Amino acid sequence: MSRSVKYTVVRQYEGFVPLLRQVPGFVAYYWVDAEHGVMLSTSVFEDQAGADELVKRAADFVRDNLAPLLPNPPQVTAGHVVAAG
């Protein structure tokens, strides 16, 4: 990976990929079907500032577009990357 990746966010909903790509520091996005109705998304940024910006934009996107489908907030885990392969 050519960029220095230091921070990531994991979210259990999706639908805002074009929005995500506009966030400064965006590196990568992964969507996982964990089966049994569970979907996971992982967003990778160059730093925490980009991840924090996505949290704000994602909340607005869900409120404006997905609120009836997602009555409960997602489980969000975030932190500094300590190892990458």
PDB file of N, CA, C and O in Angstrom:
ATOM      1  N   MET A   1       0.845  -1.165   0.000  1.00  0.00           N
ATOM      2  CA  MET A   1       0.000   0.000   0.000  1.00  0.00           C
ATOM      3  C   MET A   1       0.895   1.235   0.000  1.00  0.00           C
ATOM      4  O   MET A   1       1.765   1.366   0.861  1.00  0.00           O
ATOM      5  N   SER A   2       0.697   2.121  -0.935  1.00  0.00           N
ATOM      6  CA  SER A   2       1.597   3.257  -1.094  1.00  0.00           C
ATOM      7  C   SER A   2       1.321   4.386  -0.103  1.00  0.00           C
ATOM      8  O   SER A   2       2.222   5.167   0.204  1.00  0.00           O
ATOM      9  N   ARG A   3       0.103   4.484   0.397  1.00  0.00           N
ATOM     10  CA  ARG A   3      -0.212   5.541   1.344  1.00  0.00           C
ATOM     11  C   ARG A   3       0.038   5.061   2.770  1.00  0.00           C
ATOM     12  O   ARG A   3       0.011   3.862   3.050  1.00  0.00           O
ATOM     13  N   SER A   4       0.277   5.996   3.648  1.00  0.00           N
ATOM     14  CA  SER A   4       0.477   5.668   5.056  1.00  0.00           C
ATOM     15  C   SER A   4      -0.888   5.594   5.733  1.00  0.00           C
ATOM     16  O   SER A   4      -1.511   6.627   5.981  1.00  0.00           O
ATOM     17  N   VAL A   5      -1.352   4.401   6.029  1.00  0.00           N
ATOM     18  CA  VAL A   5      -2.661   4.194   6.640  1.00  0.00           C
ATOM     19  C   VAL A   5      -2.504   4.159   8.146  1.00  0.00           C
ATOM     20  O   VAL A   5      -1.690   3.404   8.678  1.00  0.00           O
ATOM     21  N   LYS A   6      -3.289   4.981   8.833  1.00  0.00           N
ATOM     22  CA  LYS A   6      -3.142   5.078  10.274  1.00  0.00           C
ATOM     23  C   LYS A   6      -4.441   4.969  11.036  1.00  0.00           C
ATOM     24  O   LYS A   6      -4.410   4.840  12.259  1.00  0.00           O
ATOM     25  N   TYR A   7      -5.585   5.016  10.373  1.00  0.00           N
ATOM     26  CA  TYR A   7      -6.853   5.053  11.088  1.00  0.00           C
ATOM     27  C   TYR A   7      -7.929   4.385  10.252  1.00  0.00           C
ATOM     28  O   TYR A   7      -7.937   4.520   9.028  1.00  0.00           O
ATOM     29  N   THR A   8      -8.832   3.671  10.894  1.00  0.00           N
ATOM     30  CA  THR A   8      -9.908   3.000  10.175  1.00  0.00           C
ATOM     31  C   THR A   8     -11.206   3.075  10.961  1.00  0.00           C
ATOM     32  O   THR A   8     -11.191   3.280  12.174  1.00  0.00           O
ATOM     33  N   VAL A   9     -12.330   2.910  10.272  1.00  0.00           N
ATOM     34  CA  VAL A   9     -13.666   2.913  10.878  1.00  0.00           C
ATOM     35  C   VAL A   9     -14.430   1.726  10.323  1.00  0.00           C
ATOM     36  O   VAL A   9     -14.387   1.474   9.119  1.00  0.00           O
ATOM     37  N   VAL A  10     -15.128   0.992  11.180  1.00  0.00           N
ATOM     38  CA  VAL A  10     -15.968  -0.128  10.759  1.00  0.00           C
ATOM     39  C   VAL A  10     -17.418   0.223  11.069  1.00  0.00           C
ATOM     40  O   VAL A  10     -17.733   0.665  12.173  1.00  0.00           O
ATOM     41  N   ARG A  11     -18.296   0.024  10.093  1.00  0.00           N
ATOM     42  CA  ARG A  11     -19.699   0.383  10.203  1.00  0.00           C
ATOM     43  C   ARG A  11     -20.562  -0.764   9.708  1.00  0.00           C
ATOM     44  O   ARG A  11     -20.145  -1.477   8.796  1.00  0.00           O
ATOM     45  N   GLN A  12     -21.765  -0.977  10.280  1.00  0.00           N
ATOM     46  CA  GLN A  12     -22.634  -2.066   9.869  1.00  0.00           C
ATOM     47  C   GLN A  12     -23.808  -1.573   9.022  1.00  0.00           C
ATOM     48  O   GLN A  12     -24.936  -2.022   9.224  1.00  0.00           O
ATOM     49  N   TYR A  13     -23.573  -0.686   8.106  1.00  0.00           N
ATOM     50  CA  TYR A  13     -24.552  -0.303   7.093  1.00  0.00           C
ATOM     51  C   TYR A  13     -23.793   0.293   5.927  1.00  0.00           C
ATOM     52  O   TYR A  13     -22.603   0.588   6.031  1.00  0.00           O
ATOM     53  N   GLU A  14     -24.499   0.470   4.801  1.00  0.00           N
ATOM     54  CA  GLU A  14     -23.812   0.940   3.592  1.00  0.00           C
ATOM     55  C   GLU A  14     -24.790   1.690   2.722  1.00  0.00           C
ATOM     56  O   GLU A  14     -25.996   1.659   2.968  1.00  0.00           O
ATOM     57  N   GLY A  15     -24.288   2.357   1.714  1.00  0.00           N
ATOM     58  CA  GLY A  15     -25.118   3.050   0.757  1.00  0.00           C
ATOM     59  C   GLY A  15     -24.602   4.422   0.412  1.00  0.00           C
ATOM     60  O   GLY A  15     -25.295   5.189  -0.257  1.00  0.00           O
ATOM     61  N   PHE A  16     -23.432   4.747   0.840  1.00  0.00           N
ATOM     62  CA  PHE A  16     -22.915   6.099   0.617  1.00  0.00           C
ATOM     63  C   PHE A  16     -21.515   6.106   0.015  1.00  0.00           C
ATOM     64  O   PHE A  16     -20.710   6.983   0.329  1.00  0.00           O
ATOM     65  N   VAL A  17     -21.221   5.140  -0.843  1.00  0.00           N
ATOM     66  CA  VAL A  17     -19.879   5.029  -1.428  1.00  0.00           C
ATOM     67  C   VAL A  17     -19.457   6.305  -2.165  1.00  0.00           C
ATOM     68  O   VAL A  17     -18.337   6.770  -1.952  1.00  0.00           O
ATOM     69  N   PRO A  18     -20.300   6.890  -3.023  1.00  0.00           N
ATOM     70  CA  PRO A  18     -19.863   8.134  -3.689  1.00  0.00           C
ATOM     71  C   PRO A  18     -19.548   9.244  -2.687  1.00  0.00           C
ATOM     72  O   PRO A  18     -18.601  10.006  -2.886  1.00  0.00           O
ATOM     73  N   LEU A  19     -20.326   9.340  -1.624  1.00  0.00           N
ATOM     74  CA  LEU A  19     -20.075  10.335  -0.584  1.00  0.00           C
ATOM     75  C   LEU A  19     -18.738  10.075   0.093  1.00  0.00           C
ATOM     76  O   LEU A  19     -17.966  11.001   0.342  1.00  0.00           O
ATOM     77  N   LEU A  20     -18.476   8.826   0.382  1.00  0.00           N
ATOM     78  CA  LEU A  20     -17.254   8.418   1.053  1.00  0.00           C
ATOM     79  C   LEU A  20     -16.015   8.805   0.249  1.00  0.00           C
ATOM     80  O   LEU A  20     -15.023   9.264   0.814  1.00  0.00           O
ATOM     81  N   ARG A  21     -16.073   8.622  -1.050  1.00  0.00           N
ATOM     82  CA  ARG A  21     -14.913   8.914  -1.908  1.00  0.00           C
ATOM     83  C   ARG A  21     -14.558  10.395  -1.944  1.00  0.00           C
ATOM     84  O   ARG A  21     -13.449  10.752  -2.342  1.00  0.00           O
ATOM     85  N   GLN A  22     -15.480  11.258  -1.534  1.00  0.00           N
ATOM     86  CA  GLN A  22     -15.231  12.702  -1.522  1.00  0.00           C
ATOM     87  C   GLN A  22     -14.556  13.179  -0.239  1.00  0.00           C
ATOM     88  O   GLN A  22     -14.101  14.321  -0.175  1.00  0.00           O
ATOM     89  N   VAL A  23     -14.482  12.337   0.772  1.00  0.00           N
ATOM     90  CA  VAL A  23     -13.914  12.738   2.057  1.00  0.00           C
ATOM     91  C   VAL A  23     -12.390  12.816   1.950  1.00  0.00           C
ATOM     92  O   VAL A  23     -11.760  11.868   1.481  1.00  0.00           O
ATOM     93  N   PRO A  24     -11.790  13.931   2.377  1.00  0.00           N
ATOM     94  CA  PRO A  24     -10.330  14.060   2.338  1.00  0.00           C
ATOM     95  C   PRO A  24      -9.649  12.935   3.126  1.00  0.00           C
ATOM     96  O   PRO A  24     -10.090  12.582   4.220  1.00  0.00           O
ATOM     97  N   GLY A  25      -8.592  12.389   2.573  1.00  0.00           N
ATOM     98  CA  GLY A  25      -7.843  11.339   3.238  1.00  0.00           C
ATOM     99  C   GLY A  25      -8.377   9.938   2.998  1.00  0.00           C
ATOM    100  O   GLY A  25      -7.856   8.974   3.561  1.00  0.00           O
ATOM    101  N   PHE A  26      -9.418   9.807   2.163  1.00  0.00           N
ATOM    102  CA  PHE A  26      -9.982   8.490   1.876  1.00  0.00           C
ATOM    103  C   PHE A  26      -8.940   7.600   1.206  1.00  0.00           C
ATOM    104  O   PHE A  26      -8.248   8.038   0.286  1.00  0.00           O
ATOM    105  N   VAL A  27      -8.822   6.342   1.665  1.00  0.00           N
ATOM    106  CA  VAL A  27      -7.875   5.386   1.101  1.00  0.00           C
ATOM    107  C   VAL A  27      -8.598   4.200   0.485  1.00  0.00           C
ATOM    108  O   VAL A  27      -8.336   3.847  -0.665  1.00  0.00           O
ATOM    109  N   ALA A  28      -9.508   3.578   1.237  1.00  0.00           N
ATOM    110  CA  ALA A  28     -10.147   2.355   0.748  1.00  0.00           C
ATOM    111  C   ALA A  28     -11.476   2.132   1.452  1.00  0.00           C
ATOM    112  O   ALA A  28     -11.744   2.696   2.513  1.00  0.00           O
ATOM    113  N   TYR A  29     -12.298   1.295   0.835  1.00  0.00           N
ATOM    114  CA  TYR A  29     -13.602   0.937   1.386  1.00  0.00           C
ATOM    115  C   TYR A  29     -13.847  -0.534   1.102  1.00  0.00           C
ATOM    116  O   TYR A  29     -13.602  -1.002  -0.010  1.00  0.00           O
ATOM    117  N   TYR A  30     -14.324  -1.263   2.093  1.00  0.00           N
ATOM    118  CA  TYR A  30     -14.614  -2.688   1.941  1.00  0.00           C
ATOM    119  C   TYR A  30     -16.019  -2.975   2.459  1.00  0.00           C
ATOM    120  O   TYR A  30     -16.424  -2.458   3.501  1.00  0.00           O
ATOM    121  N   TRP A  31     -16.757  -3.800   1.727  1.00  0.00           N
ATOM    122  CA  TRP A  31     -18.116  -4.200   2.089  1.00  0.00           C
ATOM    123  C   TRP A  31     -18.112  -5.716   2.247  1.00  0.00           C
ATOM    124  O   TRP A  31     -17.686  -6.429   1.339  1.00  0.00           O
ATOM    125  N   VAL A  32     -18.581  -6.217   3.389  1.00  0.00           N
ATOM    126  CA  VAL A  32     -18.523  -7.644   3.693  1.00  0.00           C
ATOM    127  C   VAL A  32     -19.916  -8.156   4.030  1.00  0.00           C
ATOM    128  O   VAL A  32     -20.617  -7.566   4.852  1.00  0.00           O
ATOM    129  N   ASP A  33     -20.314  -9.250   3.398  1.00  0.00           N
ATOM    130  CA  ASP A  33     -21.540  -9.950   3.763  1.00  0.00           C
ATOM    131  C   ASP A  33     -21.149 -10.987   4.811  1.00  0.00           C
ATOM    132  O   ASP A  33     -20.576 -12.024   4.478  1.00  0.00           O
ATOM    133  N   ALA A  34     -21.455 -10.711   6.066  1.00  0.00           N
ATOM    134  CA  ALA A  34     -21.081 -11.599   7.160  1.00  0.00           C
ATOM    135  C   ALA A  34     -22.144 -12.681   7.395  1.00  0.00           C
ATOM    136  O   ALA A  34     -22.071 -13.437   8.364  1.00  0.00           O
ATOM    137  N   GLU A  35     -23.126 -12.742   6.498  1.00  0.00           N
ATOM    138  CA  GLU A  35     -24.207 -13.728   6.527  1.00  0.00           C
ATOM    139  C   GLU A  35     -25.199 -13.468   7.661  1.00  0.00           C
ATOM    140  O   GLU A  35     -24.949 -12.656   8.552  1.00  0.00           O
ATOM    141  N   HIS A  36     -26.306 -14.159   7.608  1.00  0.00           N
ATOM    142  CA  HIS A  36     -27.375 -14.058   8.608  1.00  0.00           C
ATOM    143  C   HIS A  36     -27.883 -12.626   8.768  1.00  0.00           C
ATOM    144  O   HIS A  36     -28.224 -12.200   9.872  1.00  0.00           O
ATOM    145  N   GLY A  37     -27.932 -11.887   7.656  1.00  0.00           N
ATOM    146  CA  GLY A  37     -28.454 -10.522   7.683  1.00  0.00           C
ATOM    147  C   GLY A  37     -27.486  -9.474   8.195  1.00  0.00           C
ATOM    148  O   GLY A  37     -27.877  -8.325   8.396  1.00  0.00           O
ATOM    149  N   VAL A  38     -26.242  -9.839   8.410  1.00  0.00           N
ATOM    150  CA  VAL A  38     -25.250  -8.880   8.912  1.00  0.00           C
ATOM    151  C   VAL A  38     -24.332  -8.458   7.770  1.00  0.00           C
ATOM    152  O   VAL A  38     -23.723  -9.294   7.103  1.00  0.00           O
ATOM    153  N   MET A  39     -24.246  -7.162   7.560  1.00  0.00           N
ATOM    154  CA  MET A  39     -23.351  -6.592   6.572  1.00  0.00           C
ATOM    155  C   MET A  39     -22.392  -5.659   7.312  1.00  0.00           C
ATOM    156  O   MET A  39     -22.794  -4.954   8.238  1.00  0.00           O
ATOM    157  N   LEU A  40     -21.140  -5.660   6.905  1.00  0.00           N
ATOM    158  CA  LEU A  40     -20.126  -4.818   7.536  1.00  0.00           C
ATOM    159  C   LEU A  40     -19.441  -3.971   6.479  1.00  0.00           C
ATOM    160  O   LEU A  40     -19.203  -4.430   5.361  1.00  0.00           O
ATOM    161  N   SER A  41     -19.127  -2.744   6.833  1.00  0.00           N
ATOM    162  CA  SER A  41     -18.300  -1.938   5.937  1.00  0.00           C
ATOM    163  C   SER A  41     -17.113  -1.424   6.726  1.00  0.00           C
ATOM    164  O   SER A  41     -17.227  -1.106   7.910  1.00  0.00           O
ATOM    165  N   THR A  42     -15.975  -1.344   6.059  1.00  0.00           N
ATOM    166  CA  THR A  42     -14.759  -0.809   6.667  1.00  0.00           C
ATOM    167  C   THR A  42     -14.250   0.322   5.797  1.00  0.00           C
ATOM    168  O   THR A  42     -14.058   0.147   4.594  1.00  0.00           O
ATOM    169  N   SER A  43     -14.033   1.466   6.391  1.00  0.00           N
ATOM    170  CA  SER A  43     -13.513   2.639   5.689  1.00  0.00           C
ATOM    171  C   SER A  43     -12.116   2.910   6.212  1.00  0.00           C
ATOM    172  O   SER A  43     -11.897   2.912   7.423  1.00  0.00           O
ATOM    173  N   VAL A  44     -11.167   3.139   5.314  1.00  0.00           N
ATOM    174  CA  VAL A  44      -9.782   3.387   5.700  1.00  0.00           C
ATOM    175  C   VAL A  44      -9.385   4.797   5.251  1.00  0.00           C
ATOM    176  O   VAL A  44      -9.646   5.197   4.117  1.00  0.00           O
ATOM    177  N   PHE A  45      -8.756   5.531   6.154  1.00  0.00           N
ATOM    178  CA  PHE A  45      -8.345   6.909   5.897  1.00  0.00           C
ATOM    179  C   PHE A  45      -6.881   7.107   6.248  1.00  0.00           C
ATOM    180  O   PHE A  45      -6.296   6.310   6.982  1.00  0.00           O
ATOM    181  N   GLU A  46      -6.298   8.161   5.727  1.00  0.00           N
ATOM    182  CA  GLU A  46      -4.918   8.501   6.035  1.00  0.00           C
ATOM    183  C   GLU A  46      -4.766   8.958   7.481  1.00  0.00           C
ATOM    184  O   GLU A  46      -3.696   8.810   8.071  1.00  0.00           O
ATOM    185  N   ASP A  47      -5.836   9.516   8.057  1.00  0.00           N
ATOM    186  CA  ASP A  47      -5.756  10.006   9.432  1.00  0.00           C
ATOM    187  C   ASP A  47      -7.145  10.053  10.064  1.00  0.00           C
ATOM    188  O   ASP A  47      -8.148   9.793   9.400  1.00  0.00           O
ATOM    189  N   GLN A  48      -7.190  10.382  11.338  1.00  0.00           N
ATOM    190  CA  GLN A  48      -8.446  10.407  12.068  1.00  0.00           C
ATOM    191  C   GLN A  48      -9.367  11.520  11.584  1.00  0.00           C
ATOM    192  O   GLN A  48     -10.587  11.378  11.665  1.00  0.00           O
ATOM    193  N   ALA A  49      -8.822  12.616  11.086  1.00  0.00           N
ATOM    194  CA  ALA A  49      -9.649  13.730  10.620  1.00  0.00           C
ATOM    195  C   ALA A  49     -10.600  13.282   9.511  1.00  0.00           C
ATOM    196  O   ALA A  49     -11.775  13.650   9.519  1.00  0.00           O
ATOM    197  N   GLY A  50     -10.104  12.492   8.558  1.00  0.00           N
ATOM    198  CA  GLY A  50     -10.958  11.970   7.496  1.00  0.00           C
ATOM    199  C   GLY A  50     -12.028  11.047   8.045  1.00  0.00           C
ATOM    200  O   GLY A  50     -13.183  11.108   7.623  1.00  0.00           O
ATOM    201  N   ALA A  51     -11.653  10.198   8.979  1.00  0.00           N
ATOM    202  CA  ALA A  51     -12.621   9.282   9.595  1.00  0.00           C
ATOM    203  C   ALA A  51     -13.692  10.062  10.345  1.00  0.00           C
ATOM    204  O   ALA A  51     -14.875   9.733  10.259  1.00  0.00           O
ATOM    205  N   ASP A  52     -13.290  11.088  11.076  1.00  0.00           N
ATOM    206  CA  ASP A  52     -14.252  11.908  11.805  1.00  0.00           C
ATOM    207  C   ASP A  52     -15.213  12.618  10.859  1.00  0.00           C
ATOM    208  O   ASP A  52     -16.405  12.730  11.147  1.00  0.00           O
ATOM    209  N   GLU A  53     -14.697  13.096   9.734  1.00  0.00           N
ATOM    210  CA  GLU A  53     -15.549  13.755   8.737  1.00  0.00           C
ATOM    211  C   GLU A  53     -16.566  12.768   8.179  1.00  0.00           C
ATOM    212  O   GLU A  53     -17.730  13.121   7.988  1.00  0.00           O
ATOM    213  N   LEU A  54     -16.141  11.540   7.917  1.00  0.00           N
ATOM    214  CA  LEU A  54     -17.078  10.539   7.411  1.00  0.00           C
ATOM    215  C   LEU A  54     -18.166  10.243   8.429  1.00  0.00           C
ATOM    216  O   LEU A  54     -19.322  10.065   8.047  1.00  0.00           O
ATOM    217  N   VAL A  55     -17.836  10.185   9.698  1.00  0.00           N
ATOM    218  CA  VAL A  55     -18.849   9.928  10.733  1.00  0.00           C
ATOM    219  C   VAL A  55     -19.955  10.973  10.643  1.00  0.00           C
ATOM    220  O   VAL A  55     -21.135  10.631  10.724  1.00  0.00           O
ATOM    221  N   LYS A  56     -19.587  12.240  10.476  1.00  0.00           N
ATOM    222  CA  LYS A  56     -20.585  13.313  10.348  1.00  0.00           C
ATOM    223  C   LYS A  56     -21.419  13.141   9.084  1.00  0.00           C
ATOM    224  O   LYS A  56     -22.647  13.214   9.134  1.00  0.00           O
ATOM    225  N   ARG A  57     -20.758  12.912   7.952  1.00  0.00           N
ATOM    226  CA  ARG A  57     -21.470  12.770   6.678  1.00  0.00           C
ATOM    227  C   ARG A  57     -22.351  11.526   6.669  1.00  0.00           C
ATOM    228  O   ARG A  57     -23.455  11.549   6.125  1.00  0.00           O
ATOM    229  N   ALA A  58     -21.872  10.449   7.262  1.00  0.00           N
ATOM    230  CA  ALA A  58     -22.655   9.204   7.307  1.00  0.00           C
ATOM    231  C   ALA A  58     -23.924   9.400   8.130  1.00  0.00           C
ATOM    232  O   ALA A  58     -24.992   8.930   7.740  1.00  0.00           O
ATOM    233  N   ALA A  59     -23.816  10.085   9.256  1.00  0.00           N
ATOM    234  CA  ALA A  59     -25.000  10.339  10.089  1.00  0.00           C
ATOM    235  C   ALA A  59     -26.031  11.146   9.312  1.00  0.00           C
ATOM    236  O   ALA A  59     -27.223  10.843   9.367  1.00  0.00           O
ATOM    237  N   ASP A  60     -25.584  12.171   8.589  1.00  0.00           N
ATOM    238  CA  ASP A  60     -26.500  12.970   7.767  1.00  0.00           C
ATOM    239  C   ASP A  60     -27.123  12.129   6.664  1.00  0.00           C
ATOM    240  O   ASP A  60     -28.323  12.230   6.409  1.00  0.00           O
ATOM    241  N   PHE A  61     -26.316  11.298   6.007  1.00  0.00           N
ATOM    242  CA  PHE A  61     -26.811  10.456   4.919  1.00  0.00           C
ATOM    243  C   PHE A  61     -27.880   9.490   5.418  1.00  0.00           C
ATOM    244  O   PHE A  61     -28.927   9.338   4.788  1.00  0.00           O
ATOM    245  N   VAL A  62     -27.622   8.846   6.533  1.00  0.00           N
ATOM    246  CA  VAL A  62     -28.588   7.888   7.077  1.00  0.00           C
ATOM    247  C   VAL A  62     -29.863   8.617   7.475  1.00  0.00           C
ATOM    248  O   VAL A  62     -30.960   8.156   7.157  1.00  0.00           O
ATOM    249  N   ARG A  63     -29.742   9.729   8.154  1.00  0.00           N
ATOM    250  CA  ARG A  63     -30.922  10.498   8.559  1.00  0.00           C
ATOM    251  C   ARG A  63     -31.770  10.888   7.348  1.00  0.00           C
ATOM    252  O   ARG A  63     -32.996  10.780   7.382  1.00  0.00           O
ATOM    253  N   ASP A  64     -31.114  11.339   6.285  1.00  0.00           N
ATOM    254  CA  ASP A  64     -31.826  11.838   5.110  1.00  0.00           C
ATOM    255  C   ASP A  64     -32.316  10.747   4.162  1.00  0.00           C
ATOM    256  O   ASP A  64     -33.277  10.967   3.425  1.00  0.00           O
ATOM    257  N   ASN A  65     -31.675   9.573   4.164  1.00  0.00           N
ATOM    258  CA  ASN A  65     -31.971   8.570   3.150  1.00  0.00           C
ATOM    259  C   ASN A  65     -32.377   7.194   3.663  1.00  0.00           C
ATOM    260  O   ASN A  65     -33.095   6.472   2.970  1.00  0.00           O
ATOM    261  N   LEU A  66     -31.944   6.821   4.837  1.00  0.00           N
ATOM    262  CA  LEU A  66     -32.136   5.443   5.282  1.00  0.00           C
ATOM    263  C   LEU A  66     -32.816   5.297   6.639  1.00  0.00           C
ATOM    264  O   LEU A  66     -32.987   4.172   7.109  1.00  0.00           O
ATOM    265  N   ALA A  67     -33.202   6.375   7.274  1.00  0.00           N
ATOM    266  CA  ALA A  67     -33.739   6.312   8.637  1.00  0.00           C
ATOM    267  C   ALA A  67     -34.866   5.286   8.809  1.00  0.00           C
ATOM    268  O   ALA A  67     -34.856   4.556   9.801  1.00  0.00           O
ATOM    269  N   PRO A  68     -35.840   5.196   7.887  1.00  0.00           N
ATOM    270  CA  PRO A  68     -36.906   4.205   8.083  1.00  0.00           C
ATOM    271  C   PRO A  68     -36.400   2.758   8.027  1.00  0.00           C
ATOM    272  O   PRO A  68     -36.990   1.865   8.635  1.00  0.00           O
ATOM    273  N   LEU A  69     -35.311   2.536   7.298  1.00  0.00           N
ATOM    274  CA  LEU A  69     -34.773   1.183   7.153  1.00  0.00           C
ATOM    275  C   LEU A  69     -33.800   0.812   8.259  1.00  0.00           C
ATOM    276  O   LEU A  69     -33.549  -0.370   8.495  1.00  0.00           O
ATOM    277  N   LEU A  70     -33.250   1.812   8.938  1.00  0.00           N
ATOM    278  CA  LEU A  70     -32.250   1.574   9.974  1.00  0.00           C
ATOM    279  C   LEU A  70     -32.683   2.257  11.270  1.00  0.00           C
ATOM    280  O   LEU A  70     -32.144   3.306  11.624  1.00  0.00           O
ATOM    281  N   PRO A  71     -33.654   1.671  11.986  1.00  0.00           N
ATOM    282  CA  PRO A  71     -34.159   2.322  13.196  1.00  0.00           C
ATOM    283  C   PRO A  71     -33.150   2.362  14.342  1.00  0.00           C
ATOM    284  O   PRO A  71     -33.272   3.180  15.254  1.00  0.00           O
ATOM    285  N   ASN A  72     -32.154   1.479  14.293  1.00  0.00           N
ATOM    286  CA  ASN A  72     -31.129   1.445  15.339  1.00  0.00           C
ATOM    287  C   ASN A  72     -29.802   1.952  14.790  1.00  0.00           C
ATOM    288  O   ASN A  72     -29.473   1.699  13.631  1.00  0.00           O
ATOM    289  N   PRO A  73     -29.044   2.659  15.605  1.00  0.00           N
ATOM    290  CA  PRO A  73     -27.746   3.141  15.123  1.00  0.00           C
ATOM    291  C   PRO A  73     -26.799   1.972  14.877  1.00  0.00           C
ATOM    292  O   PRO A  73     -26.942   0.917  15.496  1.00  0.00           O
ATOM    293  N   PRO A  74     -25.830   2.151  13.976  1.00  0.00           N
ATOM    294  CA  PRO A  74     -24.873   1.066  13.714  1.00  0.00           C
ATOM    295  C   PRO A  74     -23.910   0.897  14.883  1.00  0.00           C
ATOM    296  O   PRO A  74     -23.714   1.812  15.683  1.00  0.00           O
ATOM    297  N   GLN A  75     -23.326  -0.262  14.965  1.00  0.00           N
ATOM    298  CA  GLN A  75     -22.236  -0.483  15.915  1.00  0.00           C
ATOM    299  C   GLN A  75     -20.980   0.022  15.217  1.00  0.00           C
ATOM    300  O   GLN A  75     -20.617  -0.493  14.160  1.00  0.00           O
ATOM    301  N   VAL A  76     -20.322   1.007  15.779  1.00  0.00           N
ATOM    302  CA  VAL A  76     -19.148   1.609  15.154  1.00  0.00           C
ATOM    303  C   VAL A  76     -17.926   1.348  16.023  1.00  0.00           C
ATOM    304  O   VAL A  76     -17.948   1.573  17.233  1.00  0.00           O
ATOM    305  N   THR A  77     -16.868   0.874  15.392  1.00  0.00           N
ATOM    306  CA  THR A  77     -15.586   0.667  16.063  1.00  0.00           C
ATOM    307  C   THR A  77     -14.541   1.434  15.268  1.00  0.00           C
ATOM    308  O   THR A  77     -14.478   1.307  14.045  1.00  0.00           O
ATOM    309  N   ALA A  78     -13.728   2.221  15.940  1.00  0.00           N
ATOM    310  CA  ALA A  78     -12.711   3.001  15.251  1.00  0.00           C
ATOM    311  C   ALA A  78     -11.417   2.965  16.049  1.00  0.00           C
ATOM    312  O   ALA A  78     -11.436   2.796  17.268  1.00  0.00           O
ATOM    313  N   GLY A  79     -10.297   3.123  15.361  1.00  0.00           N
ATOM    314  CA  GLY A  79      -9.022   3.161  16.056  1.00  0.00           C
ATOM    315  C   GLY A  79      -7.850   3.220  15.106  1.00  0.00           C
ATOM    316  O   GLY A  79      -8.006   3.085  13.892  1.00  0.00           O
ATOM    317  N   HIS A  80      -6.678   3.422  15.670  1.00  0.00           N
ATOM    318  CA  HIS A  80      -5.453   3.499  14.888  1.00  0.00           C
ATOM    319  C   HIS A  80      -5.043   2.108  14.407  1.00  0.00           C
ATOM    320  O   HIS A  80      -5.122   1.132  15.154  1.00  0.00           O
ATOM    321  N   VAL A  81      -4.613   2.033  13.174  1.00  0.00           N
ATOM    322  CA  VAL A  81      -4.138   0.774  12.599  1.00  0.00           C
ATOM    323  C   VAL A  81      -2.772   0.474  13.219  1.00  0.00           C
ATOM    324  O   VAL A  81      -1.873   1.316  13.216  1.00  0.00           O
ATOM    325  N   VAL A  82      -2.637  -0.741  13.749  1.00  0.00           N
ATOM    326  CA  VAL A  82      -1.358  -1.121  14.358  1.00  0.00           C
ATOM    327  C   VAL A  82      -0.606  -2.155  13.536  1.00  0.00           C
ATOM    328  O   VAL A  82       0.575  -2.402  13.779  1.00  0.00           O
ATOM    329  N   ALA A  83      -1.283  -2.761  12.563  1.00  0.00           N
ATOM    330  CA  ALA A  83      -0.618  -3.727  11.672  1.00  0.00           C
ATOM    331  C   ALA A  83      -1.398  -3.789  10.369  1.00  0.00           C
ATOM    332  O   ALA A  83      -2.627  -3.709  10.369  1.00  0.00           O
ATOM    333  N   ALA A  84      -0.692  -3.930   9.273  1.00  0.00           N
ATOM    334  CA  ALA A  84      -1.311  -4.075   7.955  1.00  0.00           C
ATOM    335  C   ALA A  84      -0.430  -4.993   7.113  1.00  0.00           C
ATOM    336  O   ALA A  84       0.795  -5.002   7.242  1.00  0.00           O
ATOM    337  N   GLY A  85      -1.084  -5.758   6.252  1.00  0.00           N
ATOM    338  CA  GLY A  85      -0.314  -6.703   5.440  1.00  0.00           C
ATOM    339  C   GLY A  85      -0.271  -6.331   3.997  1.00  0.00           C
ATOM    340  O   GLY A  85       0.343  -7.036   3.196  1.00  0.00           O
TER     341      GLY A  85
END
